[in-house]
């Protein structure tokens, strides 16, 4: 009788040999090329694995003995042997399976959408770059150290374009670059009537009056459009239009239909939010005042009596009003 340890070792050797044989049978020339840029694991690879792989090869289920939700498990492989060979994507079974090139195993994933050529290219580039898996990254996609919220934004380089004269600013370069990549041409510029209607609906949520349209049409100054933009941003209707999104998130319009809810008269909080948008209150201050406006220190340059009790010395009437968000 073959000892159990020897049997397991023999099985592992056989599985590896079968995997090597399958690699030899794959036409690597048919593999999508690896992406040329540096791949971000948390942003590019982990979401891809989470969507396409973890359902069958994750914490709860490991088909074919394969688990892919940690680097250790990924490099260990499964019943068919090693699936990822760091720095060698063309020899990695995971790439062959997602590309549908394995001679004996169906294309992965079995369920859901197959990976696109671009996604396989990202997977290849990640493996070729060493299959890095930061210790802070988890199967849920959370990265406590490299989360985007803690990463300082970096201005990207402007992409090359074939028709630079069409662009007027840096954003146009990115738009045109993508259009050219897709083989498309920019639309012709909209007429002034269409432009003013778009602008009013976007910034104010209201259409322009005929008089406002005529005034814009007769304004022949070269900066007529930016002037119009500035005037609409200064309109009190701007705050009314854009505060709605925050009020929805704060559940301002919820009814008292739920048995624990009571009737609320908090229209003054609604007005505070609208005024905050119209004052262009910085976002950090906007959030802080709503969460803890009654606990803040005295604002610089403010004089007057200090509120008593548990409130902070800077708990002005307006700041206390903002905390209706918590209600």
DRENKOL-756658 format. One record per residue (C-alpha): residue in one letter; residue number from 1; y, x, z. Coordinates in Angstrom, 1 decimal. Last residue first. Layout:
# DRENKOL-756658
(node 'a'; NUM; (Y; X; Z))
...
***
This chain:
# DRENKOL-756658
(node 'x'; 327; (64.1; -31.7; 12.6))
(node 'x'; 326; (64.0; -28.0; 12.1))
(node 'x'; 325; (66.6; -28.3; 9.3))
(node 'x'; 324; (68.9; -30.0; 11.8))
(node 'x'; 323; (69.5; -26.4; 12.7))
(node 'x'; 322; (72.5; -26.3; 10.3))
(node 'x'; 321; (74.5; -28.6; 12.6))
(node 'x'; 320; (74.3; -26.0; 15.4))
(node 'x'; 319; (75.7; -23.5; 13.0))
(node 'x'; 318; (78.6; -25.8; 12.0))
(node 'x'; 317; (79.4; -26.6; 15.6))
(node 'x'; 316; (79.5; -22.9; 16.5))
(node 'x'; 315; (76.6; -21.3; 18.3))
(node 'x'; 314; (78.0; -17.7; 18.4))
(node 'x'; 313; (77.7; -17.3; 22.1))
(node 'x'; 312; (74.0; -18.2; 21.8))
(node 'x'; 311; (72.8; -21.5; 23.2))
(node 'x'; 310; (70.9; -21.7; 26.5))
(node 'x'; 309; (73.8; -23.2; 28.4))
(node 'x'; 308; (77.5; -22.6; 27.8))
(node 'x'; 307; (79.4; -22.4; 24.5))
(node 'x'; 306; (81.9; -19.5; 24.4))
(node 'x'; 305; (85.6; -20.6; 24.1))
(node 'x'; 304; (87.6; -19.1; 21.3))
(node 'x'; 303; (87.8; -16.2; 18.9))
(node 'x'; 302; (85.9; -15.4; 15.8))
(node 'x'; 301; (86.6; -12.0; 14.1))
(node 'x'; 300; (83.0; -11.0; 14.0))
(node 'x'; 299; (80.7; -13.9; 14.4))
(node 'x'; 298; (79.7; -14.5; 18.0))
(node 'x'; 297; (75.9; -14.0; 18.5))
(node 'x'; 296; (73.4; -16.5; 17.1))
(node 'x'; 295; (71.2; -18.8; 19.1))
(node 'x'; 294; (72.3; -22.2; 18.0))
(node 'x'; 293; (72.1; -21.2; 14.3))
(node 'x'; 292; (68.4; -20.3; 14.7))
(node 'x'; 291; (66.4; -21.6; 11.8))
(node 'x'; 290; (69.1; -23.2; 9.8))
(node 'x'; 289; (71.6; -20.5; 10.5))
(node 'x'; 288; (69.1; -17.8; 9.6))
(node 'x'; 287; (68.1; -19.4; 6.2))
(node 'x'; 286; (71.7; -19.6; 4.8))
(node 'x'; 285; (72.6; -16.2; 6.3))
(node 'x'; 284; (69.7; -14.6; 4.4))
(node 'x'; 283; (70.6; -16.6; 1.3))
(node 'x'; 282; (74.3; -15.6; 1.2))
(node 'x'; 281; (76.6; -18.7; 1.4))
(node 'x'; 280; (77.9; -19.4; -2.0))
(node 'x'; 279; (80.5; -21.7; -0.5))
(node 'x'; 278; (79.4; -24.5; -2.9))
(node 'x'; 277; (75.8; -23.9; -1.9))
(node 'x'; 276; (76.6; -23.9; 1.8))
(node 'x'; 275; (78.7; -27.1; 1.3))
(node 'x'; 274; (75.7; -28.9; -0.2))
(node 'x'; 273; (73.5; -27.7; 2.7))
(node 'x'; 272; (76.1; -28.8; 5.3))
(node 'x'; 271; (76.5; -32.2; 3.6))
(node 'x'; 270; (72.7; -32.8; 3.8))
(node 'x'; 269; (72.9; -31.9; 7.5))
(node 'x'; 268; (75.7; -34.5; 8.0))
(node 'x'; 267; (73.4; -37.0; 6.3))
(node 'x'; 266; (71.1; -36.6; 9.3))
(node 'x'; 265; (70.7; -40.1; 10.7))
(node 'x'; 264; (67.0; -40.3; 11.4))
(node 'x'; 263; (64.7; -43.2; 12.2))
(node 'x'; 262; (61.6; -42.1; 14.0))
(node 'x'; 261; (58.5; -40.5; 12.7))
(node 'x'; 260; (55.2; -40.5; 14.7))
(node 'x'; 259; (53.9; -43.7; 12.9))
(node 'x'; 258; (54.6; -42.3; 9.4))
(node 'x'; 257; (56.9; -44.7; 7.6))
(node 'x'; 256; (60.0; -43.0; 8.9))
(node 'x'; 255; (61.0; -42.0; 5.4))
(node 'x'; 254; (61.1; -38.4; 4.1))
(node 'x'; 253; (64.4; -37.7; 2.1))
(node 'x'; 252; (65.2; -34.5; 3.9))
(node 'x'; 251; (61.7; -33.0; 3.5))
(node 'x'; 250; (63.1; -29.5; 3.9))
(node 'x'; 249; (61.6; -28.5; 0.5))
(node 'x'; 248; (63.3; -31.6; -1.0))
(node 'x'; 247; (66.6; -30.7; 0.6))
(node 'x'; 246; (66.3; -27.2; -0.8))
(node 'x'; 245; (65.9; -28.5; -4.4))
(node 'x'; 244; (68.6; -31.2; -3.9))
(node 'x'; 243; (71.1; -28.5; -2.9))
(node 'x'; 242; (71.3; -27.5; -6.6))
(node 'x'; 241; (73.0; -30.7; -8.0))
(node 'x'; 240; (75.2; -31.6; -5.0))
(node 'x'; 239; (76.3; -28.0; -4.7))
(node 'x'; 238; (77.4; -27.9; -8.3))
(node 'x'; 237; (79.0; -31.3; -8.0))
(node 'x'; 236; (81.7; -29.7; -5.8))
(node 'x'; 235; (82.8; -27.8; -9.0))
(node 'x'; 234; (83.5; -24.1; -8.7))
(node 'x'; 233; (80.3; -23.3; -10.6))
(node 'x'; 232; (81.4; -25.7; -13.3))
(node 'x'; 231; (84.8; -23.9; -13.7))
(node 'x'; 230; (83.1; -20.5; -13.9))
(node 'x'; 229; (80.7; -21.7; -16.6))
(node 'x'; 228; (83.6; -23.1; -18.6))
(node 'x'; 227; (85.5; -19.9; -18.4))
(node 'x'; 226; (82.3; -18.1; -19.5))
(node 'x'; 225; (82.2; -20.3; -22.6))
(node 'x'; 224; (85.9; -20.1; -23.6))
(node 'x'; 223; (85.9; -16.3; -23.4))
(node 'x'; 222; (86.8; -15.8; -27.1))
(node 'x'; 221; (89.6; -18.4; -26.8))
(node 'x'; 220; (89.4; -21.2; -29.4))
(node 'x'; 219; (89.4; -24.0; -26.9))
(node 'x'; 218; (89.5; -27.1; -29.2))
(node 'x'; 217; (85.8; -27.8; -28.8))
(node 'x'; 216; (85.9; -27.3; -25.0))
(node 'x'; 215; (88.7; -29.8; -24.6))
(node 'x'; 214; (86.9; -32.2; -26.9))
(node 'x'; 213; (83.7; -32.0; -24.8))
(node 'x'; 212; (85.7; -32.6; -21.6))
(node 'x'; 211; (87.4; -35.6; -23.1))
(node 'x'; 210; (84.1; -37.1; -24.3))
(node 'x'; 209; (82.8; -36.7; -20.7))
(node 'x'; 208; (80.2; -34.1; -19.9))
(node 'x'; 207; (76.7; -35.0; -18.8))
(node 'x'; 206; (75.8; -34.8; -15.1))
(node 'x'; 205; (73.2; -32.6; -13.4))
(node 'x'; 204; (75.9; -30.3; -12.4))
(node 'x'; 203; (74.7; -26.8; -13.4))
(node 'x'; 202; (71.9; -27.6; -15.9))
(node 'x'; 201; (73.2; -31.0; -17.2))
(node 'x'; 200; (76.8; -29.6; -17.6))
(node 'x'; 199; (75.6; -26.4; -19.3))
(node 'x'; 198; (73.2; -28.2; -21.7))
(node 'x'; 197; (76.0; -30.6; -22.7))
(node 'x'; 196; (78.5; -27.8; -23.2))
(node 'x'; 195; (76.1; -25.9; -25.4))
(node 'x'; 194; (75.1; -28.9; -27.5))
(node 'x'; 193; (78.7; -29.7; -28.3))
(node 'x'; 192; (79.4; -26.0; -29.0))
(node 'x'; 191; (76.7; -25.6; -31.6))
(node 'x'; 190; (73.5; -23.9; -30.8))
(node 'x'; 189; (72.9; -20.4; -32.0))
(node 'x'; 188; (70.0; -20.1; -34.5))
(node 'x'; 187; (66.6; -19.6; -33.0))
(node 'x'; 186; (65.3; -16.1; -32.5))
(node 'x'; 185; (62.5; -14.9; -34.8))
(node 'x'; 184; (58.9; -14.9; -34.0))
(node 'x'; 183; (56.1; -12.3; -34.6))
(node 'x'; 182; (54.8; -12.6; -31.1))
(node 'x'; 181; (55.8; -9.1; -30.2))
(node 'x'; 180; (59.2; -9.7; -31.9))
(node 'x'; 179; (59.8; -12.7; -29.6))
(node 'x'; 178; (58.7; -10.7; -26.6))
(node 'x'; 177; (61.2; -7.9; -27.4))
(node 'x'; 176; (63.9; -10.4; -28.2))
(node 'x'; 175; (63.7; -12.0; -24.7))
(node 'x'; 174; (63.7; -8.7; -23.0))
(node 'x'; 173; (66.6; -7.4; -24.9))
(node 'x'; 172; (68.5; -10.6; -24.4))
(node 'x'; 171; (68.4; -10.0; -20.7))
(node 'x'; 170; (70.2; -6.8; -21.2))
(node 'x'; 169; (73.2; -8.4; -22.8))
(node 'x'; 168; (74.5; -9.5; -26.2))
(node 'x'; 167; (71.4; -9.0; -28.3))
(node 'x'; 166; (71.3; -9.7; -32.1))
(node 'x'; 165; (72.6; -6.2; -32.9))
(node 'x'; 164; (69.5; -4.7; -31.3))
(node 'x'; 163; (67.2; -6.0; -34.1))
(node 'x'; 162; (64.0; -4.0; -33.9))
(node 'x'; 161; (63.8; -4.0; -30.1))
(node 'x'; 160; (62.9; -1.3; -27.5))
(node 'x'; 159; (62.4; -2.5; -24.0))
(node 'x'; 158; (65.2; -1.9; -21.4))
(node 'x'; 157; (63.8; 0.1; -18.5))
(node 'x'; 156; (63.1; -1.9; -15.4))
(node 'x'; 155; (65.6; -2.1; -12.5))
(node 'x'; 154; (63.6; -1.5; -9.3))
(node 'x'; 153; (63.3; -4.1; -6.6))
(node 'x'; 152; (62.5; -2.7; -3.1))
(node 'x'; 151; (59.0; -3.6; -2.1))
(node 'x'; 150; (58.6; -5.4; 1.2))
(node 'x'; 149; (58.5; -8.9; -0.4))
(node 'x'; 148; (56.2; -7.7; -3.1))
(node 'x'; 147; (53.4; -7.1; -0.5))
(node 'x'; 146; (52.5; -3.4; -0.3))
(node 'x'; 145; (51.8; -3.0; 3.3))
(node 'x'; 144; (50.3; -6.3; 4.4))
(node 'x'; 143; (48.6; -6.9; 1.1))
(node 'x'; 142; (47.3; -10.5; 0.8))
(node 'x'; 141; (45.3; -11.4; -2.2))
(node 'x'; 140; (42.8; -13.5; -0.3))
(node 'x'; 139; (40.1; -10.9; -1.0))
(node 'x'; 138; (42.0; -8.4; 1.0))
(node 'x'; 137; (44.5; -5.6; 0.2))
(node 'x'; 136; (45.5; -3.4; 3.2))
(node 'x'; 135; (42.9; -0.7; 2.4))
(node 'x'; 134; (44.3; -0.2; -1.1))
(node 'x'; 133; (41.7; -0.6; -3.9))
(node 'x'; 132; (42.0; 2.2; -6.5))
(node 'x'; 131; (39.5; 1.8; -9.4))
(node 'x'; 130; (40.2; 5.5; -10.4))
(node 'x'; 129; (42.8; 5.1; -13.2))
(node 'x'; 128; (40.0; 4.4; -15.7))
(node 'x'; 127; (38.8; 1.5; -13.5))
(node 'x'; 126; (42.3; 0.0; -13.4))
(node 'x'; 125; (42.9; 0.6; -17.1))
(node 'x'; 124; (39.6; -1.1; -18.0))
(node 'x'; 123; (40.4; -4.2; -15.8))
(node 'x'; 122; (43.9; -4.4; -17.4))
(node 'x'; 121; (42.3; -4.2; -20.9))
(node 'x'; 120; (39.9; -6.9; -19.9))
(node 'x'; 119; (42.8; -9.0; -19.0))
(node 'x'; 118; (44.6; -8.3; -22.3))
(node 'x'; 117; (41.4; -9.1; -24.3))
(node 'x'; 116; (41.2; -12.4; -22.5))
(node 'x'; 115; (38.8; -13.1; -19.7))
(node 'x'; 114; (36.5; -16.1; -20.1))
(node 'x'; 113; (37.8; -19.4; -18.7))
(node 'x'; 112; (35.7; -21.2; -16.1))
(node 'x'; 111; (32.1; -20.9; -15.2))
(node 'x'; 110; (29.7; -18.2; -16.2))
(node 'x'; 109; (32.2; -15.4; -15.7))
(node 'x'; 108; (30.9; -13.4; -17.3))
(node 'x'; 107; (29.2; -13.1; -20.7))
(node 'x'; 106; (25.4; -13.7; -20.6))
(node 'x'; 105; (23.1; -10.8; -19.7))
(node 'x'; 104; (20.5; -9.1; -21.9))
(node 'x'; 103; (22.5; -7.3; -24.7))
(node 'x'; 102; (25.6; -6.8; -22.6))
(node 'x'; 101; (28.7; -7.2; -24.9))
(node 'x'; 100; (30.3; -10.3; -23.5))
(node 'x'; 99; (33.6; -8.6; -22.7))
(node 'x'; 98; (33.3; -9.7; -19.0))
(node 'x'; 97; (29.8; -8.3; -18.9))
(node 'x'; 96; (30.6; -5.0; -20.6))
(node 'x'; 95; (33.6; -4.4; -18.3))
(node 'x'; 94; (31.6; -5.1; -15.1))
(node 'x'; 93; (28.8; -2.8; -16.4))
(node 'x'; 92; (31.1; 0.2; -16.4))
(node 'x'; 91; (30.4; 2.9; -18.9))
(node 'x'; 90; (33.5; 2.3; -21.0))
(node 'x'; 89; (35.5; 1.9; -17.8))
(node 'x'; 88; (34.9; 5.5; -16.8))
(node 'x'; 87; (37.4; 6.7; -14.2))
(node 'x'; 86; (35.5; 5.0; -11.4))
(node 'x'; 85; (32.0; 3.7; -12.6))
(node 'x'; 84; (31.9; 0.0; -11.8))
(node 'x'; 83; (28.8; -2.2; -12.1))
(node 'x'; 82; (26.2; 0.0; -10.5))
(node 'x'; 81; (22.7; -1.5; -10.7))
(node 'x'; 80; (21.4; -4.8; -12.1))
(node 'x'; 79; (20.5; -6.2; -8.7))
(node 'x'; 78; (23.9; -5.4; -7.3))
(node 'x'; 77; (26.7; -2.8; -7.3))
(node 'x'; 76; (27.6; -0.5; -4.4))
(node 'x'; 75; (30.9; 0.4; -5.9))
(node 'x'; 74; (32.1; -3.3; -5.7))
(node 'x'; 73; (30.7; -3.7; -2.2))
(node 'x'; 72; (32.7; -0.8; -0.9))
(node 'x'; 71; (35.8; -1.7; -2.9))
(node 'x'; 70; (35.8; -5.2; -1.4))
(node 'x'; 69; (35.6; -8.7; -2.8))
(node 'x'; 68; (33.1; -7.9; -5.6))
(node 'x'; 67; (29.7; -8.8; -4.2))
(node 'x'; 66; (26.6; -8.5; -6.3))
(node 'x'; 65; (23.1; -9.4; -5.2))
(node 'x'; 64; (22.4; -11.2; -8.5))
(node 'x'; 63; (24.7; -14.0; -7.2))
(node 'x'; 62; (26.5; -13.2; -4.1))
(node 'x'; 61; (27.9; -16.3; -2.4))
(node 'x'; 60; (30.1; -16.9; 0.6))
(node 'x'; 59; (32.0; -13.7; 0.8))
(node 'x'; 58; (32.4; -13.2; -2.9))
(node 'x'; 57; (30.4; -12.8; -6.1))
(node 'x'; 56; (30.0; -16.3; -7.4))
(node 'x'; 55; (33.4; -17.8; -6.5))
(node 'x'; 54; (34.9; -14.3; -6.2))
(node 'x'; 53; (34.7; -13.4; -9.9))
(node 'x'; 52; (37.2; -15.2; -12.1))
(node 'x'; 51; (40.1; -16.3; -10.0))
(node 'x'; 50; (39.9; -13.8; -7.2))
(node 'x'; 49; (39.0; -10.9; -9.5))
(node 'x'; 48; (42.1; -11.6; -11.7))
(node 'x'; 47; (44.3; -12.1; -8.6))
(node 'x'; 46; (43.1; -8.7; -7.3))
(node 'x'; 45; (43.6; -6.9; -10.6))
(node 'x'; 44; (47.2; -7.3; -11.7))
(node 'x'; 43; (49.5; -7.8; -8.7))
(node 'x'; 42; (47.6; -6.3; -5.8))
(node 'x'; 41; (46.0; -3.6; -8.0))
(node 'x'; 40; (49.1; -2.6; -9.9))
(node 'x'; 39; (48.1; -0.9; -13.2))
(node 'x'; 38; (50.0; 2.0; -14.6))
(node 'x'; 37; (50.6; 1.3; -18.3))
(node 'x'; 36; (48.4; 2.0; -21.3))
(node 'x'; 35; (46.2; -1.1; -21.0))
(node 'x'; 34; (42.6; -0.2; -21.9))
(node 'x'; 33; (41.4; -1.1; -25.4))
(node 'x'; 32; (39.3; -4.2; -25.9))
(node 'x'; 31; (35.6; -3.2; -26.1))
(node 'x'; 30; (34.0; -3.4; -29.6))
(node 'x'; 29; (33.9; 0.4; -29.9))
(node 'x'; 28; (31.9; 0.5; -26.7))
(node 'x'; 27; (28.9; -0.8; -28.7))
(node 'x'; 26; (26.6; -1.5; -25.8))
(node 'x'; 25; (23.0; -0.3; -26.0))
(node 'x'; 24; (23.6; 2.9; -24.1))
(node 'x'; 23; (25.1; 0.9; -21.3))
(node 'x'; 22; (22.0; -1.3; -21.2))
(node 'x'; 21; (19.8; 1.7; -20.8))
(node 'x'; 20; (22.0; 3.0; -18.0))
(node 'x'; 19; (21.7; -0.4; -16.2))
(node 'x'; 18; (17.9; -0.4; -16.6))
(node 'x'; 17; (17.8; 3.1; -15.1))
(node 'x'; 16; (19.9; 2.0; -12.2))
(node 'x'; 15; (17.7; -1.0; -11.6))
(node 'x'; 14; (14.6; 1.3; -11.8))
(node 'x'; 13; (16.1; 3.8; -9.3))
(node 'x'; 12; (17.0; 1.0; -6.9))
(node 'x'; 11; (13.5; -0.5; -7.2))
(node 'x'; 10; (11.9; 2.9; -6.5))
(node 'x'; 9; (14.1; 3.4; -3.4))
(node 'x'; 8; (13.2; -0.1; -2.2))
(node 'x'; 7; (9.4; 0.6; -2.7))
(node 'x'; 6; (9.7; 4.0; -0.9))
(node 'x'; 5; (11.3; 2.3; 2.1))
(node 'x'; 4; (8.7; -0.5; 2.1))
(node 'x'; 3; (5.7; 1.9; 2.1))
(node 'x'; 2; (3.4; 1.4; -1.0))
(node 'x'; 1; (0.0; 0.0; 0.0))
***
